[in-house]
Amino acid sequence: MSEVFRQVLEKHGVRGFWAGLKPNVARTFLVNAAELGTYDQTKSALVPVVGDNAMAHLGASSFSGVCSALVSTPADVIKTRLMNAAGQSTGV
């Protein structure tokens, strides 16, 4: 671990430890927005049907998780590509 720390510090400086910060913040925003919005809406729709019990919570959290995954996957791909490309030369 200390070897990796030293290599990043030597090659990229302190800023190298923050590679991928912006895409991570964008992804976190998308995940939280999708989860918070869909969980409450779904639970509100399920409670009159199944009651305020574990099934309502399970259904709402499951749907919220699926929505979150669908929204965050493009951001994950972009984040991974940016982080993998950080520090690589273009070969020109």
N, C-alpha and C positions, 0 to 999 in steps of 0.2 A: 504494500500500500504506500509506503513512504517513497518507494522508487517511482511509482506513478505520479505521486504528488510532485516530486522533484522534476520529473520529465515535463509535466505540464507547466510548471513554474518557469523552467528554463526556456522552453520552446515558445510559450504564449504569454508569459507573465501572469500577473494576478487576474487579468481579464479572461484568461483561459479557463478559469474555474467557473465562469459565468456563461460559458457557451450554451446556447439553447434556452436561456432565461426567458426571452420574449415569447417564443413558441410555447413554453411551458405555462406561462401566465395566461396566454390566450386559450390554451387547452383547459386549464383549470376554470376559467370563466365560463367556457361552453359547458363543461360537465356540471358545474354547480347550477347554472341557469336551467339546464335541461332537467336535472334531478328535482330541484326545488319547485319548478313550475308544474311538472307532470305529476309528482307525488300528491300534492294537495288536490289538484283537479281530479285525479283518478280516485283518490280516497273519498272525496266528496260524492263522486258518482257511484261508488261501490257501497258505501254505508247504507243508503236506503234499500239496496237490493239484498245484501248479505248481513247487515247489521254491523255495529262497531265492534268487531272482534278480530282475531288473528287473520282470518281470511281476507278481510278488507285491507289490513296492513301488508300482508303477503302479496296480494294482487297489485296494490298500489306501488309497492317497492319493486316488484318484478317489472312492471311496465315502465317505471321510472328508470330502472337500470338499463332496459333495452333502449329507451330513448336516449339516455346518456351515451351509451355505446355507439349508437348511430350518429349522433352529433359529433362525438369526439374522435371518431376514427380518422376522418380526413386531417384533423389537426395533429393526430399522432403520427400519421405518415409524413406530414410536412416537418414536424419536429424531429423525427428520426433522420430524415434526409439532411436537414440542416446541421444536426449534431454530427452526423457521419462525415459531412463535407467540411466541417470546421477544421482549418489547418491544412487541408489537402491542397496541393498545387494543381493547377489546371493542365500542366504539361506543355504549355505554350512556349 
